[in-house]
């Protein structure tokens, strides 16, 4: 840890639109533990929300880090593939995936570059439950660890990685993509619970057996009721077809047979439309077979591509900081560049046809120019 020294006090930049003086350790819009617990409960209760976040994590794609020095680039590539991540994972790609998942779920992600013996020993995704983010100045974010009700500032902020998704002005905390979904999800789960209760009532048929014994019967009403109940249960529990024989005026009705289950397609679809609109994924990627034209699917793919590009812009500084730190401690120049794989939402055949038509058009233009010169 000798490479990094605790941050000394330096003169902060003056921002004229920020209140002066600014009190330290004050967060205008904190993201509390209750809100984070609510977002975790949403992922556990509504499968489509959990599936959407996992799909966004995988659709973000992979990246490579390039350097001007080929030797440094090869060593950096080995580091990216084999760096220890947490207790059970390896690879910077895995670290960025968990980092993005926290960013989408809670709106804020915090990671750490773990040093040991002057080298990077691993990467760590921090649990937000034990952290407090504050903005002591308009251009600075501080992180403190909360231990038994006391706050301990992190002494090496250079090793911390912090990202916020759409933060509100003046707040270091980001906004989760799940904000606004608790009410909609509650209505959706209420519909699902009601459907289950109705199926218990109407799907599992219950019978009402009514007997009006004649005057010649020598049994009391209570004895006759117990006898019929025992015989009816015996007939219903039998695995084979059996008959029920009774004396007197007996009527049998199925309880609830006249009622019908409410149609849940319309309210469920309305709630799912709100959830899909907030998550930013096309419905067909979540297994929703809603009618859509080919042109509409293409436009949805374009919108998703722009969403993924926005998430990549948040992750690129994180990857670059990790790579630059490793190059610096390894004795190389910290200059590097992050290159993401191309996002392909269309069929490779369509891309091939587009390249073919473009090349054909360029050839025709070239031929026409030559003919004009002649």
C-alpha positions in Angstrom: 0.0 0.0 0.0 3.0 2.3 -0.1 2.2 3.4 -3.6 -1.0 5.2 -2.4 -1.0 7.7 0.4 -4.0 9.1 2.3 -5.4 12.1 0.6 -4.2 15.4 2.0 -6.3 18.5 2.2 -6.3 20.5 -1.0 -8.1 23.6 -2.0 -11.5 22.7 -3.4 -12.9 24.2 -6.6 -15.4 27.0 -6.1 -18.9 26.3 -7.5 -21.0 29.5 -7.5 -24.3 27.7 -7.7 -23.6 25.5 -4.6 -24.5 26.8 -1.1 -21.5 28.0 0.8 -20.3 26.8 3.2 -21.3 23.2 2.5 -21.6 20.9 5.5 -19.7 17.7 5.2 -21.4 14.3 5.4 -24.8 15.5 4.2 -26.6 13.7 1.4 -29.6 15.7 0.0 -31.4 12.6 -1.4 -30.1 9.5 0.4 -30.8 6.0 -0.9 -31.7 4.2 2.3 -31.5 0.5 3.2 -35.3 0.2 3.1 -35.4 1.3 -0.5 -32.7 -1.1 -1.5 -34.5 -3.9 0.3 -37.6 -3.0 -1.7 -35.7 -3.3 -4.9 -34.4 -6.7 -3.9 -37.9 -7.9 -3.0 -39.1 -6.7 -6.4 -36.5 -8.9 -8.2 -37.5 -11.9 -6.0 -41.2 -11.4 -6.5 -41.5 -10.4 -10.1 -39.5 -12.8 -12.4 -39.7 -10.5 -15.4 -37.8 -7.8 -13.5 -35.1 -10.2 -12.5 -34.8 -11.6 -16.0 -34.6 -8.1 -17.5 -31.6 -7.1 -15.3 -29.8 -10.3 -16.1 -30.4 -9.9 -19.8 -29.1 -6.3 -19.7 -26.0 -7.6 -17.9 -25.4 -10.1 -20.7 -26.4 -7.8 -23.6 -23.8 -5.2 -22.5 -21.2 -7.3 -24.3 -17.5 -7.8 -23.8 -14.6 -5.4 -24.0 -10.9 -5.4 -24.6 -8.3 -2.9 -23.3 -5.5 -1.9 -25.8 -2.2 -0.1 -25.1 0.4 1.5 -27.4 3.0 -1.0 -26.0 2.3 -4.5 -27.3 4.1 -6.1 -24.3 2.1 -4.1 -21.8 -1.1 -5.0 -23.7 -0.4 -8.7 -23.6 0.3 -8.6 -19.8 -2.8 -6.5 -19.3 -4.9 -9.0 -21.2 -3.7 -11.8 -18.9 -4.6 -9.6 -15.9 -8.1 -8.9 -17.2 -8.8 -12.6 -17.7 -7.4 -13.9 -14.4 -7.8 -11.2 -11.8 -9.5 -12.4 -8.6 -13.0 -11.0 -8.2 -14.5 -11.4 -4.8 -14.2 -14.8 -3.2 -15.4 -17.1 -6.0 -15.0 -15.3 -9.4 -12.2 -14.3 -11.8 -11.9 -11.9 -14.7 -12.6 -8.2 -15.1 -15.6 -9.1 -17.2 -17.3 -10.8 -14.3 -16.5 -7.8 -12.0 -18.1 -5.4 -14.5 -21.1 -7.6 -14.8 -21.8 -7.6 -11.0 -20.9 -3.9 -11.0 -23.6 -3.2 -13.6 -26.1 -5.3 -11.9 -25.7 -3.3 -8.7 -25.9 -0.1 -10.7 -29.2 -1.0 -12.4 -30.8 -2.4 -9.2 -29.8 0.3 -6.7 -28.8 3.2 -9.0 -25.3 3.2 -7.4 -22.3 0.8 -7.6 -19.2 0.8 -5.6 -16.1 -1.3 -6.2 -12.6 -1.4 -4.9 -9.1 -2.2 -6.3 -7.5 -4.5 -3.6 -3.8 -4.0 -3.2 -1.3 -6.4 -1.7 2.5 -6.1 -1.7 2.4 -3.2 -4.1 0.4 -5.2 -6.7 -3.3 -5.5 -7.5 -4.5 -8.6 -5.6 -8.1 -8.5 -6.8 -11.3 -6.6 -7.4 -14.1 -6.3 -4.9 -17.8 -5.3 -5.4 -18.9 -3.5 -2.2 -22.2 -4.1 -0.4 -24.0 -0.8 -0.2 -25.7 -1.7 3.1 -22.5 -0.8 5.0 -21.5 2.3 3.0 -22.4 5.9 3.2 -21.9 8.3 0.2 -21.6 12.0 0.8 -20.8 15.0 -1.3 -18.7 17.4 0.9 -18.0 19.5 -2.2 -19.9 19.8 -5.5 -17.2 17.9 -7.4 -16.3 15.2 -4.8 -17.8 12.1 -3.5 -16.6 10.5 -0.3 -17.3 7.0 0.9 -17.4 6.0 4.6 -17.9 2.6 6.1 -20.6 2.4 8.8 -19.4 0.2 11.7 -21.7 -0.2 14.7 -23.3 3.1 14.2 -19.9 4.9 13.6 -18.6 6.2 10.3 -15.1 5.4 9.2 -13.9 7.3 6.1 -12.0 5.3 3.5 -8.3 6.4 3.6 -7.5 5.5 0.0 -10.2 6.9 -2.2 -7.9 6.4 -5.2 -8.6 2.7 -5.1 -12.4 3.1 -5.0 -14.7 2.9 -8.0 -18.0 4.7 -7.8 -20.7 5.1 -10.4 -24.2 6.6 -10.2 -27.1 6.1 -12.6 -29.0 9.3 -13.4 -28.2 11.0 -10.0 -30.3 13.8 -8.9 -28.7 17.3 -8.7 -26.5 17.6 -5.6 -26.7 13.9 -4.6 -24.0 11.3 -5.0 -26.6 8.5 -5.1 -28.0 7.3 -8.4 -31.5 6.4 -9.3 -32.5 2.8 -9.8 -34.2 1.7 -13.0 -36.8 0.0 -10.7 -37.9 3.3 -9.2 -41.6 3.7 -10.0 -42.3 0.0 -10.3 -43.3 -1.0 -6.7 -46.9 0.2 -7.1 -47.3 -1.4 -10.5 -45.7 -4.6 -9.3 -48.0 -4.6 -6.3 -51.0 -4.5 -8.5 -49.6 -7.2 -10.7 -48.9 -9.5 -7.8 -52.4 -8.8 -6.4 -53.9 -10.0 -9.7 -51.8 -13.1 -9.6 -52.7 -13.9 -6.0 -56.4 -13.4 -6.8 -56.2 -15.7 -9.8 -54.7 -18.3 -7.5 -57.4 -17.9 -4.9 -60.1 -18.1 -7.5 -58.7 -21.3 -8.9 -58.6 -22.8 -5.4 -62.2 -21.9 -5.1 -63.5 -22.8 -8.5 -60.9 -25.1 -10.0 -61.0 -27.5 -7.0 -64.7 -28.5 -7.2 -66.6 -28.8 -4.0 -70.0 -30.3 -3.7 -73.1 -29.5 -1.5 -75.1 -32.6 -0.7 -78.6 -32.0 0.5 -80.9 -34.8 1.7 -84.6 -34.6 2.7 -85.4 -37.9 4.4 -88.9 -39.3 4.3 -91.2 -39.7 7.3 -90.6 -43.5 7.3 -87.0 -43.1 8.2 -86.1 -44.4 11.7 -82.9 -42.4 12.0 -82.6 -38.9 13.3 -81.4 -36.0 11.0 -78.0 -35.9 12.7 -77.5 -39.7 12.3 -78.6 -39.6 8.6 -76.3 -36.6 7.9 -73.3 -38.4 9.5 -74.0 -41.6 7.5 -74.3 -39.7 4.2 -71.2 -37.7 4.9 -69.2 -40.8 5.5 -70.5 -42.5 2.4 -69.9 -39.4 0.3 -66.3 -39.1 1.4 -65.7 -42.7 0.7 -67.1 -42.3 -2.8 -65.0 -39.2 -3.5 -61.7 -40.7 -2.2 -62.1 -43.8 -4.3 -59.6 -44.0 -7.2 -62.1 -45.9 -9.2 -65.6 -44.9 -10.4 -68.0 -45.6 -7.6 -71.7 -44.9 -7.1 -73.3 -43.0 -4.2 -76.6 -44.5 -3.1 -78.9 -42.7 -0.7 -82.5 -42.9 0.5 -84.8 -39.9 0.3 -84.8 -36.7 -1.7 -81.0 -36.1 -2.3 -79.7 -33.2 -4.4 -76.0 -32.6 -5.3 -74.6 -29.3 -6.5 -71.1 -28.2 -7.4 -70.2 -25.1 -5.3 -69.0 -22.3 -7.5 -69.8 -24.0 -10.8 -72.0 -21.1 -11.8 -69.2 -18.5 -11.4 -66.6 -17.6 -13.9 -63.0 -16.5 -13.4 -62.3 -12.9 -14.1 -60.4 -12.2 -17.3 -56.9 -11.1 -16.2 -55.4 -10.7 -19.6 -56.1 -6.9 -19.9 -54.9 -5.8 -16.4 -51.9 -8.1 -16.4 -50.8 -6.7 -19.8 -51.3 -3.1 -18.7 -49.0 -3.7 -15.7 -46.5 -5.6 -17.8 -46.4 -2.7 -20.3 -45.5 -0.3 -17.6 -42.7 -2.6 -16.3 -41.3 -3.2 -19.8 -41.4 0.5 -20.6 -39.3 1.2 -17.5 -36.8 -1.5 -18.1 -36.1 -0.5 -21.6 -36.1 -4.0 -23.2 -38.2 -5.1 -26.2 -41.1 -7.4 -25.1 -39.9 -10.3 -27.3 -36.6 -10.5 -25.3 -38.6 -11.2 -22.2 -40.8 -13.9 -23.7 -43.9 -11.7 -24.2 -45.5 -12.7 -27.4 -47.1 -9.4 -28.2 -47.9 -8.6 -31.8 -45.3 -6.5 -33.5 -44.3 -5.9 -37.1 -40.8 -6.5 -38.4 -40.2 -2.7 -38.6 -41.3 -2.2 -35.0 -38.9 -5.0 -33.9 -36.1 -3.3 -35.7 -36.9 0.1 -34.1 -37.0 -1.6 -30.7 -33.6 -3.1 -31.3 -32.2 0.3 -32.2 -33.6 1.8 -29.0 -32.1 -1.0 -26.9 -28.7 -0.4 -28.6 -28.8 3.2 -27.5 -29.6 2.1 -24.0 -26.7 -0.3 -23.9 -24.4 2.4 -25.3 -25.4 4.7 -22.4 -24.6 2.0 -19.9 -21.2 1.4 -21.6 -20.4 5.1 -21.2 -20.8 4.6 -17.4 -18.7 1.5 -17.3 -15.9 2.6 -19.5 -14.2 5.0 -16.9 -14.4 2.2 -14.4 -12.6 -0.3 -16.7 -10.1 2.4 -17.7 -9.2 3.3 -14.1 -8.6 -0.4 -13.2 -6.4 -0.9 -16.3 -4.5 2.3 -15.8 -3.8 1.5 -12.1 -2.5 -2.0 -13.1 -0.3 -0.5 -15.8 1.1 2.0 -13.3 1.9 -0.4 -10.6 3.4 -2.8 -13.2 5.8 -0.2 -14.4 4.2 0.6 -17.7 2.7 3.8 -19.1 -0.9 4.2 -17.8 -2.2 5.1 -21.3 -4.8 2.7 -22.5 -8.1 2.5 -24.4 -11.3 0.5 -23.8 -12.9 -1.0 -26.9 -16.3 -2.7 -26.7 -17.6 -5.4 -29.0 -20.1 -4.3 -31.6 -23.7 -4.6 -30.4 -25.5 -6.8 -32.9 -29.3 -7.1 -32.5 -29.9 -8.1 -36.1 -29.3 -11.2 -38.0 -25.8 -11.6 -39.4 -27.4 -12.3 -42.8 -28.9 -8.9 -42.7 -25.5 -7.3 -41.9 -23.9 -9.3 -44.8 -26.6 -8.2 -47.2 -26.2 -4.6 -46.1 -22.4 -4.7 -46.7 -23.0 -6.3 -50.1 -25.5 -3.7 -51.2 -23.1 -0.9 -50.0 -20.2 -2.3 -51.9 -22.4 -2.8 -55.0 -23.6 0.9 -54.8 -20.0 2.1 -54.4 -18.9 0.0 -57.5 -21.8 1.5 -59.5 -20.9 5.0 -58.5 -17.3 4.4 -59.4 -18.4 3.1 -62.9 -20.6 6.0 -63.5 -17.8 8.5 -62.7 -15.5 6.7 -65.0 -18.0 6.9 -67.8 -18.6 10.6 -67.2 -14.8 11.3 -67.5 -14.7 9.4 -70.8 
